[in-house]
Amino acid sequence: MAGTGQVVLLVLIGLFLGFSFTTWMRTKLQICPVVEEPVTPKPPPMFENLPPDKRLLFVGIMTARKFLNTRALTVYQTWAQTMPGKLAFFSSYDSVSDYDIPVVALPRVTDDYPPQKKSFMMLKFMYDNYIDKFEWFMRADDDVYVKAEKMEAFLRSINSSKPLFMGQSGMGKKEELGQLGIASDENFCMGGPGMIFSRETLRRMAPHIQHCVSHLYSFHEDVEIGRCVRQFANISCTWTYEMLHILYHNTSSKQDEIKSYTGELYTPDVLGATTLHPFKVTPQMLRSHAFFDALKTRDLRYNTLKLMREIRDMDILLNNKETIDDRLSFHPEFNKYPASSKEDTLSWDFISRSIFSDTNANPKRGLETPLKQILEDIRMQLMSSANEVSRERGRIIDFKEILYGYHRHNPLHSSDWILDILMIYKKYRGRKMTVPVRKHVYLQQVFSDIEFLEEVSESEPTDDAEVGQQNLFKILQDNVGLNAYPGGLFGESEPSQEMQHNKVIHFVLPLSGRFPTFRRFMLTFEKMCLMTDEAVKLVVVLFRHNKEDATDETLELIASLRSKYPNYDLSLVQAKGPFSRALALEMGARQVSNDALLFFVDVDMYFNQAFLKRVRLNTLQGKQVYFPIVFSQFDPETVYGDAILSQPHNYLDITEHTGYWRQFGFGIACMYNSDLRTVGGFDLSIIGWGKEDVDLYTKIVNSNLTIFRTADPGIVHVYHAIDCDENLEPAQLTMCSGTRASTYGSVPKLAEIIYASENLLHPTTTTVQSGTLKEKITSKQALRAV
């Protein structure tokens, strides 16, 4: 017990001594706290010795510290670079940017909302430092885009020595009427799209800013600035209606300003505006800046085109033999390139409420979206040109409608238009009148010569330029899913061996009967894949056919190829029940791994090796699926007539007379099995042929996957007579009938056959034979097929 007591005593003494020593150390030793080094804002820009072209306008942009590296930086990198003056970003007292942009940290000003003090102190800073350096001053937000050239033209047309206060005039919201301290005949310039002050206006009101800050009547800084200008400069914001379009505020997305300017930019409001507001997402401002740069490029190219034509005209007058021979130097003319034969003659499409065309499989159809956009573009350009001098002439021309028109497209030379337009002529000076006017407009968009650029292979770069090209290719492929390797889109240049062989393509083939067609497909598969050591696997999903069951022959053919090519995986899965393409493809996909590259194919297809390369290149796991647009053959009897037996068997004979591109066929598809699982796979309730491809395509459209779709010359749907089962669902039967009608032949060929035969034009009933299919149709129905 005595020993235990001694131990306890020693522990207590130790604790006491430790506590005492720690207390002594704290009092005797000075412990320095860690103090963060304060960040000193850069001195404000003074803009000394400015050239004359930079003394027109100063823009003060109100922002916050958190936006200096995003919105402010985007503004400085885009429209600020071409301004006829200077700008600076005004923010809180502690604001510092990570980038070299002009920032003014206003003393004793925070980023708190509402920003009345920040706005007034910004104007005071402009007056104290820049009043004699610029003619105009603008207050803007960091989500405004300013078209520098239009702003310069606008301001230079106005006398800056007068007291002017310009912007979108406002009187407040309905629920705020009577609460803002402004009379019924008073207004203010709304801050969003921007406020513009002449030098004289700023000179009058700036010395009284402290008074204005001390007498605020609302939480709206634009209302208070308007009150201060009205009180001390004795002017109000402009009442001009045009300011709504000059300083444009997008009101189409009131509920969600983030969506502003995310849609079509080629609109009258966007094109006619001088400032655009609001850009809440910086990528949208970058997108809009690129769009306006493209318009400038277009205008510069058009001016170059006019100069080239003037030079050529002068060379002809001066008999100069060394004249410009470029096709663009010729004036627009519809007969510049006369056809050398009947086949080269281009027909015109007639445009009214619908399009009437003799070269389309659907001769009468509605206006497609691209055509509507082109006509809208033409309308806007025509009206802009017609009203360019409307003020000088005291009249304005309004567009009413396009009554009708003609259009033809020559990919080698030009796109030609003839339009009959109804317009309203309004004269408001002198003898006033309003009358309808019809005008014929002739338009030609000339194409430049085709340019061929040789691109180097990915391997063995020879200089820095080639390395840069490959790096750019890799960036595009990694970030935006480039859909072709540098050697070319259609595989004419050889890709690397690794790219060619490292991806195994898993063919999934649904089959029911049709053994002769299956034997032809397997000959193609053997020639293009097995004999050339392609990295492929094949899964055939076989349903028994009630009329032409060939299960034994199919099994025997697969077995013979297995023994001939033992290194290849060729499998056959037998399915039960009525035929379902959706079920067949789903069963085939479940035979392979989740990372397998799937190729959903039909037994009527012919393909080559170049197509297989594009399957590997255009299908990116987790990113992109490939839906090739397949070329489908017309009935050979229609194409070749009596000479069908003497024609060589060339499945890749792709012309407008031998077949057509299946724009609305989605059955042939390439994707990874994991992506098929992500979108939910096939709808197994769909029986028979058709609809399952549209259902899958719709699922992928609604997913985060990108669909790459293009006409592929390496895969062809070989013609066969189509027999539509009357027991199909109405939607499937309609699709089948439409596909059958599209295989008869090209529209010009069918028209040629009908118009060349008196028996087809006039008798009430005509028998048309198409392969093994015979149908009785009336002459009216035959003409309708054309």
C-alpha positions in Angstrom: 0.0 0.0 0.0 2.9 2.3 0.8 4.4 1.7 -2.6 1.1 2.5 -4.3 0.7 5.8 -2.4 4.2 6.9 -3.4 3.4 6.3 -7.1 0.2 8.3 -6.8 2.1 11.1 -5.1 4.8 11.2 -7.8 2.1 11.4 -10.5 0.4 14.3 -8.9 3.7 16.1 -8.4 4.5 15.6 -12.1 1.2 17.0 -13.2 1.7 20.0 -11.1 5.2 20.7 -12.4 4.1 20.2 -16.0 1.1 22.6 -15.6 3.3 25.2 -14.0 6.1 25.0 -16.6 3.5 25.3 -19.5 2.0 28.4 -17.8 5.4 30.0 -17.4 6.3 29.3 -21.1 3.1 31.0 -22.3 3.8 34.1 -20.3 7.5 34.4 -21.0 7.6 33.4 -24.7 6.0 35.6 -27.4 4.0 33.5 -29.8 3.4 35.3 -33.1 0.0 34.7 -34.8 -0.1 33.8 -38.5 -1.2 36.8 -40.4 -2.2 36.5 -44.1 -0.5 39.0 -46.3 -3.1 41.4 -47.6 -3.7 41.5 -51.3 -3.1 44.9 -52.7 -5.3 45.8 -55.7 -3.5 47.1 -58.7 -3.6 50.8 -59.4 -6.4 51.8 -61.7 -5.6 52.4 -65.4 -5.1 56.1 -66.4 -5.1 55.7 -70.2 -2.5 58.3 -71.1 -1.6 59.4 -74.6 -4.5 57.7 -76.3 -4.7 57.7 -80.2 -7.6 59.6 -81.7 -9.5 56.4 -82.6 -9.5 55.3 -79.0 -11.0 58.5 -77.5 -14.6 58.1 -78.4 -16.1 56.0 -75.7 -15.2 54.8 -72.2 -17.2 51.8 -70.8 -17.4 51.3 -67.1 -18.5 47.7 -66.4 -20.0 46.9 -63.0 -19.0 43.5 -61.8 -18.2 41.6 -58.6 -15.0 40.0 -57.4 -16.4 36.5 -58.0 -17.0 37.3 -61.7 -13.6 38.9 -62.5 -12.1 35.6 -63.7 -15.2 34.5 -65.7 -17.6 37.1 -67.0 -15.2 40.0 -66.9 -12.4 38.0 -68.6 -14.8 36.9 -71.3 -15.8 40.5 -72.0 -12.2 41.6 -72.1 -11.2 38.8 -74.6 -14.2 39.4 -76.9 -15.8 42.7 -77.8 -13.5 44.9 -75.7 -10.7 44.3 -78.1 -12.3 46.2 -81.0 -13.9 49.0 -79.0 -13.4 52.7 -80.2 -12.1 53.5 -76.7 -11.3 51.9 -73.4 -13.1 50.1 -70.6 -12.5 49.1 -67.0 -14.1 46.7 -64.6 -15.4 48.3 -61.3 -15.7 46.1 -58.3 -15.3 46.0 -54.5 -12.4 47.5 -52.6 -10.6 44.1 -52.3 -11.0 43.0 -55.9 -8.0 41.4 -57.7 -8.1 39.4 -60.9 -5.8 36.5 -61.7 -5.5 37.9 -65.3 -4.2 41.1 -66.8 -7.4 43.0 -67.2 -8.1 46.6 -66.1 -9.8 46.5 -62.7 -10.7 49.5 -60.5 -11.2 48.5 -56.9 -13.5 51.2 -55.5 -12.5 52.3 -52.0 -15.1 51.5 -49.2 -17.4 49.8 -51.8 -18.5 46.2 -51.3 -20.2 43.7 -53.7 -23.4 43.8 -51.6 -26.8 44.2 -53.4 -28.3 46.6 -54.3 -25.3 48.3 -55.9 -26.3 51.9 -55.7 -23.1 53.1 -54.1 -20.9 51.1 -56.5 -22.7 52.5 -59.5 -22.5 56.1 -58.3 -18.8 55.8 -57.2 -18.0 54.4 -60.7 -19.5 57.4 -62.3 -17.6 59.6 -59.9 -14.3 57.8 -60.8 -15.0 58.3 -64.5 -15.6 62.1 -63.9 -12.5 62.5 -61.8 -10.1 60.6 -64.1 -11.4 60.4 -67.6 -13.8 63.4 -68.2 -11.4 65.1 -70.7 -10.2 61.9 -72.4 -13.4 60.6 -73.9 -16.5 62.0 -75.6 -19.0 59.4 -74.4 -19.3 57.3 -71.2 -21.3 54.1 -70.8 -22.4 52.2 -67.7 -22.8 48.5 -68.4 -23.1 45.2 -66.6 -20.7 42.3 -67.0 -23.3 40.3 -68.9 -23.7 42.8 -71.8 -22.3 42.3 -75.3 -21.4 45.4 -77.3 -21.0 45.4 -81.1 -18.1 47.8 -81.3 -18.5 48.9 -84.9 -22.2 49.5 -84.6 -21.7 51.4 -81.4 -19.0 53.6 -83.0 -21.3 54.4 -86.0 -24.2 55.2 -83.7 -22.2 57.5 -81.4 -20.4 59.3 -84.2 -23.8 60.3 -85.7 -24.7 62.2 -82.6 -23.4 65.5 -81.2 -21.5 64.6 -78.1 -21.3 68.3 -76.9 -25.0 68.3 -76.0 -26.3 66.9 -72.7 -27.7 63.5 -73.6 -28.7 60.5 -71.5 -29.5 57.5 -73.7 -30.8 54.0 -72.9 -34.0 52.0 -72.8 -36.5 54.2 -71.0 -38.5 52.7 -68.1 -41.0 53.7 -65.5 -40.8 50.7 -63.2 -43.0 47.6 -62.9 -46.8 48.0 -62.5 -46.6 46.9 -58.9 -44.0 49.6 -58.2 -45.9 52.6 -59.7 -46.0 55.4 -57.2 -43.3 53.8 -55.0 -40.1 54.9 -56.9 -40.4 58.6 -56.3 -40.8 59.5 -60.0 -43.7 61.4 -61.6 -46.0 59.9 -64.2 -44.2 61.9 -67.0 -40.7 61.0 -65.8 -38.6 58.0 -66.6 -35.1 56.5 -66.2 -32.7 54.5 -68.3 -32.8 50.8 -67.5 -29.4 49.5 -66.4 -29.4 46.1 -68.0 -28.7 46.9 -71.7 -26.6 49.9 -70.7 -26.7 53.7 -70.1 -24.9 56.2 -72.3 -23.9 59.6 -71.0 -22.5 62.4 -73.1 -19.5 64.2 -71.6 -21.6 67.3 -70.8 -24.2 65.2 -69.0 -21.5 63.6 -66.8 -19.9 67.0 -66.2 -23.2 68.4 -64.9 -24.2 65.5 -62.6 -21.0 64.0 -61.3 -20.1 66.8 -58.8 -23.4 66.2 -57.0 -23.1 62.4 -56.7 -22.5 62.6 -53.0 -25.9 64.3 -52.6 -27.6 61.7 -54.7 -26.1 58.9 -52.7 -27.3 60.5 -49.5 -30.9 60.9 -50.8 -31.9 57.4 -52.1 -35.6 56.7 -52.5 -35.5 53.1 -53.9 -33.4 50.0 -54.1 -32.9 50.3 -57.9 -29.6 51.9 -58.8 -30.8 52.7 -62.4 -33.8 54.6 -61.0 -31.5 56.6 -58.7 -29.1 57.4 -61.5 -32.0 58.6 -63.6 -33.2 60.8 -60.7 -29.7 62.3 -60.2 -29.3 63.1 -63.9 -32.8 64.6 -64.1 -32.1 66.8 -61.0 -28.7 68.1 -61.9 -28.3 67.7 -65.6 -31.9 68.8 -66.2 -32.5 66.0 -68.8 -34.3 62.7 -68.9 -33.6 59.4 -70.5 -34.5 59.3 -74.2 -38.1 58.4 -75.0 -37.1 57.1 -78.4 -38.7 53.8 -79.3 -35.7 52.7 -81.4 -33.6 52.4 -78.3 -35.5 49.1 -77.5 -33.8 47.6 -80.6 -30.5 49.5 -80.3 -29.9 48.5 -76.7 -31.6 45.2 -76.8 -32.7 43.2 -73.8 -33.8 39.6 -74.4 -37.2 39.1 -72.8 -37.9 35.7 -74.4 -36.4 33.9 -71.3 -37.8 35.9 -68.5 -38.2 32.9 -66.2 -34.7 31.6 -66.9 -32.1 34.2 -68.1 -29.5 31.4 -68.4 -31.3 30.4 -71.6 -30.9 33.8 -73.2 -29.2 33.6 -76.6 -28.9 29.9 -76.5 -31.0 29.4 -79.6 -31.0 30.9 -83.1 -28.8 34.0 -83.4 -29.7 34.9 -86.9 -32.8 36.9 -86.1 -33.7 40.6 -86.8 -33.5 41.6 -83.2 -30.0 40.2 -82.6 -28.6 41.4 -85.9 -30.0 44.9 -85.6 -29.0 45.5 -82.0 -26.0 47.4 -80.8 -25.8 45.9 -77.3 -27.2 42.5 -76.2 -28.3 41.6 -72.7 -28.1 39.4 -70.7 -25.4 36.7 -71.1 -25.5 34.9 -67.8 -23.4 32.0 -69.1 -20.0 33.0 -70.5 -19.8 30.2 -73.2 -22.9 31.8 -74.8 -21.1 35.1 -75.1 -18.1 33.3 -76.7 -20.5 31.6 -79.1 -22.2 34.9 -80.0 -18.8 36.5 -80.5 -17.8 33.8 -82.9 -21.1 34.2 -84.7 -20.6 38.0 -85.2 -17.0 37.4 -86.4 -18.4 34.9 -89.0 -20.8 37.6 -90.2 -17.9 40.1 -90.5 -15.9 37.5 -92.5 -18.9 37.0 -94.8 -19.2 40.8 -95.4 -15.5 41.1 -96.0 -15.6 38.3 -98.5 -18.6 39.9 -100.3 -16.7 43.2 -100.5 -13.8 41.3 -101.9 -16.1 39.7 -104.4 -17.4 43.0 -105.6 -13.9 44.4 -106.0 -12.9 41.3 -108.1 -15.8 41.9 -110.4 -15.0 45.6 -110.8 -11.4 44.7 -111.6 -12.5 42.2 -114.2 -14.9 44.7 -115.8 -12.2 47.3 -116.0 -9.7 44.8 -117.5 -12.3 44.0 -120.2 -12.8 47.7 -121.0 -9.0 48.3 -121.1 -8.5 45.1 -123.2 -6.2 43.7 -120.6 -5.5 40.1 -121.4 -4.2 39.3 -117.9 -7.6 39.6 -116.4 -8.8 37.7 -113.3 -10.1 34.3 -114.4 -11.6 33.2 -111.1 -15.2 32.1 -111.4 -16.2 34.4 -108.6 -15.1 37.4 -110.7 -18.0 36.8 -113.1 -21.3 38.6 -112.4 -24.3 36.5 -111.4 -26.0 34.9 -114.4 -28.2 31.8 -114.6 -26.8 30.7 -118.0 -23.1 31.0 -117.3 -22.7 27.2 -117.4 -25.0 25.8 -120.1 -25.6 22.1 -120.0 -23.7 20.0 -122.6 -26.4 17.3 -122.7 -29.9 16.4 -121.5 -28.5 14.5 -118.6 -26.6 17.6 -117.4 -29.6 19.8 -117.4 -30.7 20.9 -113.9 -34.4 21.1 -113.2 -36.0 23.7 -111.0 -38.0 22.9 -107.9 -41.2 24.9 -107.6 -41.9 26.4 -104.2 -45.2 27.6 -102.9 -46.9 26.2 -99.7 -45.2 23.0 -100.6 -42.1 21.9 -102.7 -42.7 20.3 -106.1 -39.6 18.4 -107.4 -39.0 15.8 -110.1 -35.8 14.5 -108.5 -37.0 13.7 -105.0 -38.7 10.4 -104.0 -41.5 12.5 -102.6 -42.3 14.9 -105.4 -44.7 17.0 -103.3 -43.6 17.7 -99.8 -43.6 20.3 -97.1 -40.9 22.9 -96.6 -38.0 21.4 -94.8 -36.5 23.3 -91.9 -33.2 24.1 -93.7 -35.1 25.5 -96.6 -37.2 27.6 -94.2 -34.1 29.0 -92.7 -32.6 29.8 -96.1 -35.8 31.7 -97.1 -35.8 33.6 -93.8 -32.2 34.5 -94.5 -33.1 35.7 -98.0 -36.0 37.7 -96.6 -33.8 39.5 -94.0 -31.1 40.4 -96.5 -33.6 41.6 -99.0 -35.4 43.8 -96.5 -32.2 45.2 -95.1 -31.0 46.1 -98.6 -34.4 47.6 -99.6 -34.6 49.8 -96.5 -30.9 50.8 -96.4 -31.8 54.3 -97.6 -35.4 54.4 -96.4 -34.8 57.5 -94.3 -33.4 59.6 -97.2 -36.2 58.6 -99.5 -39.0 58.9 -96.9 -40.4 55.5 -97.4 -40.2 52.0 -95.9 -40.8 48.6 -97.4 -42.3 45.8 -95.3 -42.2 42.2 -96.2 -45.6 40.4 -96.6 -45.0 36.9 -98.1 -43.3 34.9 -100.7 -46.1 34.0 -103.2 -44.1 31.4 -105.1 -40.6 30.7 -106.3 -38.1 28.4 -108.1 -34.9 26.9 -106.9 -32.1 24.8 -108.3 -28.8 23.7 -106.8 -25.6 22.9 -108.7 -23.0 21.7 -106.2 -20.2 22.6 -108.6 -21.3 26.2 -109.4 -24.1 27.9 -107.6 -27.5 27.9 -105.9 -30.1 29.8 -107.9 -33.4 31.3 -106.8 -36.3 33.1 -108.5 -38.8 34.4 -106.0 -42.1 36.3 -106.4 -42.4 38.4 -103.3 -45.4 40.5 -102.1 -44.3 43.6 -100.1 -46.0 46.7 -98.7 -44.7 50.1 -99.9 -45.2 52.8 -97.3 -44.4 56.4 -98.1 -44.4 58.8 -95.1 -42.9 61.9 -96.6 -44.6 64.1 -99.2 -47.6 62.4 -100.7 -48.3 59.7 -98.2 -49.4 56.3 -99.5 -49.5 52.6 -98.6 -49.7 50.2 -101.6 -48.9 46.5 -102.1 -46.0 45.7 -104.5 -45.0 42.5 -106.2 -41.4 42.0 -107.2 -39.5 39.2 -108.9 -36.2 38.7 -107.2 -33.3 36.8 -108.9 -30.6 35.5 -106.6 -27.5 33.5 -107.1 -25.1 32.2 -104.5 -21.8 31.4 -106.3 -19.5 28.6 -105.0 -15.8 28.9 -105.1 -13.5 26.3 -106.8 -13.0 23.0 -105.0 -9.8 22.9 -103.0 -7.9 19.7 -102.2 -5.7 19.6 -99.1 -3.3 16.8 -98.7 -3.2 15.6 -95.1 -0.3 13.6 -93.7 -0.4 10.3 -91.9 -0.5 10.1 -88.2 2.8 8.2 -88.1 6.2 9.7 -88.5 5.7 13.4 -88.2 8.3 15.3 -90.2 8.0 18.8 -88.7 6.3 20.9 -86.1 3.3 21.6 -88.3 2.5 18.0 -88.6 2.9 17.5 -84.9 0.5 20.3 -84.3 -2.0 18.8 -86.7 -1.9 15.5 -84.9 -2.2 17.2 -81.6 -5.3 19.1 -82.8 -6.7 15.9 -84.2 -6.3 14.2 -80.8 -7.9 17.1 -79.0 -10.9 17.0 -81.3 -11.2 13.3 -81.0 -11.0 13.4 -77.2 -13.3 16.3 -76.6 -15.8 16.5 -79.4 -15.6 13.0 -80.9 -14.0 13.5 -84.2 -15.6 11.1 -86.6 -12.8 10.3 -88.9 -9.0 9.9 -88.8 -6.7 12.4 -90.5 -6.3 10.2 -93.5 -9.8 10.8 -94.7 -13.5 10.2 -94.0 -14.1 7.2 -96.2 -10.9 5.3 -95.4 -9.0 5.8 -98.6 -5.8 6.4 -96.6 -4.6 3.5 -94.4 -5.0 4.0 -90.6 -2.5 2.6 -88.2 -2.4 -1.2 -87.8 -3.4 -0.8 -84.2 -6.5 1.2 -85.1 -7.3 -1.3 -87.8 -7.3 -4.4 -85.8 -7.7 -3.7 -82.1 -11.5 -3.5 -82.1 -13.5 -6.7 -82.7 -16.8 -6.1 -84.5 -19.6 -8.4 -83.3 -22.1 -8.9 -86.2 -25.6 -9.6 -85.0 -27.8 -11.0 -87.8 -31.5 -11.8 -87.4 -32.7 -14.5 -89.8 -35.9 -16.3 -90.7 -35.9 -18.4 -93.9 -34.4 -16.8 -97.0 -31.5 -19.3 -97.2 -30.3 -18.2 -100.7 -29.9 -14.6 -99.5 -28.2 -15.8 -96.3 -25.7 -17.8 -98.4 -24.9 -14.6 -100.5 -24.4 -12.7 -97.2 -22.0 -15.3 -95.9 -20.0 -15.2 -99.1 -19.6 -11.4 -98.6 -18.7 -12.0 -94.9 -16.1 -14.6 -95.9 -14.6 -12.5 -98.6 -14.5 -9.2 -96.6 -13.8 -10.6 -93.1 -12.6 -14.2 -92.9 -10.2 -14.2 -95.8 -8.7 -10.8 -94.8 -8.1 -11.6 -91.1 -10.6 -8.9 -89.9 -11.2 -8.8 -86.2 -14.9 -9.9 -86.3 -17.3 -12.3 -84.6 -20.7 -13.4 -85.9 -23.9 -14.2 -84.0 -26.8 -15.5 -86.2 -30.2 -15.5 -84.4 -32.5 -17.9 -86.4 -36.3 -18.1 -86.3 -38.1 -21.0 -88.1 -40.0 -19.8 -91.1 -43.5 -21.3 -91.7 -43.1 -21.5 -95.5 -39.4 -21.7 -96.3 -37.8 -23.2 -93.4 -34.1 -23.8 -94.1 -32.8 -24.5 -90.6 -30.7 -27.6 -91.6 -29.1 -25.8 -94.5 -28.3 -22.8 -92.4 -26.7 -25.0 -89.7 -24.7 -26.8 -92.3 -23.4 -23.6 -93.8 -22.3 -22.2 -90.5 -20.6 -25.5 -89.6 -18.6 -25.6 -92.9 -17.3 -22.1 -92.3 -16.4 -23.0 -88.7 -14.3 -25.9 -89.9 -12.7 -23.8 -92.7 -11.9 -20.9 -90.3 -11.4 -22.5 -86.8 -10.0 -19.3 -85.3 -13.2 -17.3 -85.8 -16.2 -17.3 -83.4 -19.2 -18.0 -85.6 -22.3 -18.9 -83.5 -25.9 -19.6 -84.2 -28.7 -19.1 -81.7 -32.1 -20.6 -82.4 -35.1 -18.6 -81.2 -38.7 -19.8 -80.6 -42.0 -18.2 -81.5 -43.0 -15.7 -84.2 -40.2 -13.7 -85.8 -39.3 -10.5 -83.9 -36.3 -8.5 -85.1 -36.2 -6.7 -81.7 -36.0 -10.0 -79.9 -33.4 -11.4 -82.3 -31.1 -8.4 -81.9 -31.5 -8.4 -78.1 -30.7 -12.1 -77.9 -27.6 -11.6 -80.1 -26.4 -8.7 -78.0 -26.7 -10.8 -74.8 -24.3 -13.4 -76.2 -21.3 -11.0 -76.0 -19.6 -9.0 -73.3 -20.7 -5.5 -72.1 -17.7 -3.9 -73.8 -18.3 -5.5 -77.2 -18.7 -3.4 -80.3 -22.0 -4.4 -81.9 -23.0 -4.2 -85.6 -26.7 -4.8 -86.1 -27.0 -6.0 -89.7 -29.6 -7.5 -92.0 -29.2 -10.4 -94.4 -29.8 -8.2 -97.5 -26.6 -6.1 -96.9 -23.4 -6.0 -98.9 -20.4 -4.2 -97.3 -16.7 -3.7 -97.9 -13.7 -3.4 -95.7 -13.6 0.4 -95.8 -17.0 0.3 -94.1 -15.7 -1.8 -91.3 -12.9 0.7 -90.6 -15.5 3.5 -90.3 -17.5 1.3 -87.9 -14.5 1.2 -85.6 -13.7 4.9 -86.0 -17.2 6.3 -85.7 -18.4 4.3 -82.7 -17.0 5.6 -79.4 -18.0 3.8 -76.2 -20.0 6.0 -73.8 -19.9 8.9 -76.3 -21.1 8.1 -79.8 -23.1 5.6 -81.8 -23.0 5.2 -85.6 -26.2 5.0 -87.7 -24.9 4.8 -91.3 -27.3 6.0 -94.1 -27.5 2.9 -96.3 -27.7 3.0 -100.1 -30.7 0.9 -101.2 -30.9 -0.6 -104.7 -33.8 0.0 -107.1 -35.4 -2.9 -108.9 -32.8 -4.0 -111.5 -35.5 -4.7 -114.1 -36.5 -1.0 -113.8 -32.9 0.2 -113.9 -31.4 -2.0 -116.7 -34.6 -3.2 -118.5 -33.9 -5.9 -121.1 -30.1 -5.5 -120.6 -30.3 -6.8 -117.0 -28.7 -10.2 -117.9 -25.7 -8.5 -119.5 -24.9 -6.2 -116.6 -22.0 -7.0 -114.4 -22.8 -7.8 -110.7 -21.5 -4.5 -109.1 -23.3 -4.0 -105.7 -21.4 -0.7 -105.2 -22.7 1.0 -108.3 -24.0 4.0 -106.5 -25.8 6.5 -108.8 -29.2 8.4 -108.6 -30.6 5.9 -111.1 -29.5 2.6 -109.4 -30.8 3.4 -105.9 -31.4 5.9 -103.2 -30.1 6.7 -99.7 -32.4 5.5 -96.9 -32.6 8.8 -95.0 -35.3 7.4 -92.6 -33.9 3.9 -92.1 -32.3 3.2 -88.7 -32.1 -0.6 -88.7 -28.4 -0.7 -89.5 -26.6 0.5 -86.4 -23.2 0.3 -84.6 -22.8 0.8 -80.9 -21.2 -0.7 -77.8 -23.2 -3.2 -75.8 -22.8 -1.0 -72.7 -24.4 1.9 -74.5 -27.3 -0.3 -75.6 -27.9 -1.3 -72.0 -27.7 2.3 -70.9 -30.6 3.4 -73.1 -32.7 0.4 -72.1 -32.2 -2.0 -75.1 -34.9 -3.0 -77.5 -38.6 -3.0 -77.0 -39.4 -6.8 -77.0 -43.1 -6.2 -77.4 -42.6 -5.3 -81.0 -43.3 -8.4 -83.2 -42.1 -8.8 -86.8 -40.0 -6.3 -88.9 -40.0 -2.5 -88.3 -40.6 0.0 -85.5 -37.9 -1.5 -83.3 -35.2 0.6 -85.0 -37.2 3.8 -84.6 -37.8 3.0 -81.0 -34.1 2.4 -80.3 -33.1 5.5 -82.2 -35.5 7.6 -80.2 -34.1 6.3 -77.0 -30.6 7.2 -78.0 -31.7 10.7 -79.1 -33.1 11.2 -75.6 -29.9 10.0 -74.0 -26.5 11.7 -73.5 -25.0 9.8 -76.4 -24.1 11.5 -79.7 -25.5 10.1 -82.9 -23.2 10.2 -85.9 -25.1 9.7 -89.1 -23.9 10.0 -92.6 -24.2 8.5 -96.1 -21.8 5.5 -96.2 -20.8 4.3 -99.6 -19.4 1.0 -98.2 -22.7 -0.6 -97.3 -25.6 -1.4 -99.7 -29.0 -2.9 -99.3 -29.3 -5.4 -102.2 -32.6 -5.3 -103.9 -35.2 -7.9 -103.2 -39.0 -8.0 -103.7 -40.8 -6.9 -100.6 -43.9 -8.7 -99.5 -45.8 -6.9 -96.8 -47.8 -9.2 -94.5 -51.3 -8.0 -94.2 -51.4 -9.2 -90.6 -48.8 -6.6 -89.5 -49.9 -3.7 -87.2 -51.1 -0.7 -89.2 -48.0 1.4 -88.4 -45.7 -1.5 -89.5 -47.7 -2.2 -92.6 -47.5 1.5 -93.6 -43.8 1.5 -93.1 -43.5 -1.7 -95.2 -45.6 -0.3 -98.0 -43.6 2.9 -98.1 -40.4 1.0 -98.3 -41.8 -1.2 -101.1 -42.9 1.8 -103.1 -39.5 3.4 -102.8 -37.8 0.4 -104.4 -39.6 0.5 -107.7 -37.1 2.9 -109.4 -36.0 6.5 -109.5 -38.7 9.1 -110.2 -37.2 10.2 -113.6 -37.0 6.5 -114.7 -40.5 5.7 -113.7 -41.7 8.9 -115.4 -39.8 7.9 -118.5 -41.4 4.5 -118.6 -44.9 5.8 -118.1 -44.7 8.6 -120.6 -43.1 6.4 -123.2 -46.0 3.9 -123.0 -49.5 4.8 -124.3 -50.9 1.8 -122.5 -49.7 3.0 -119.2 -51.1 6.5 -119.6 -54.6 5.9 -120.7 -56.0 2.4 -119.8 -57.9 2.0 -116.6 -55.8 -0.9 -115.4 -52.2 -1.7 -115.8 -50.1 -4.7 -114.7 -46.7 -3.7 -113.4 -44.2 -6.5 -112.8 -41.4 -5.9 -110.2 -39.1 -8.9 -109.9 -41.4 -11.7 -108.5 -44.0 -9.3 -107.3 -47.0 -8.5 -109.5 -49.5 -5.8 -108.5 -52.5 -4.5 -110.3 -52.7 -0.7 -110.1 -54.8 1.9 -111.9 -53.0 4.3 -114.2 -53.8 7.1 -111.7 -52.0 5.1 -109.0 -49.0 4.5 -111.3 -48.7 8.2 -112.0 -49.0 8.9 -108.2 -46.0 6.5 -107.6 -44.0 8.9 -109.8 
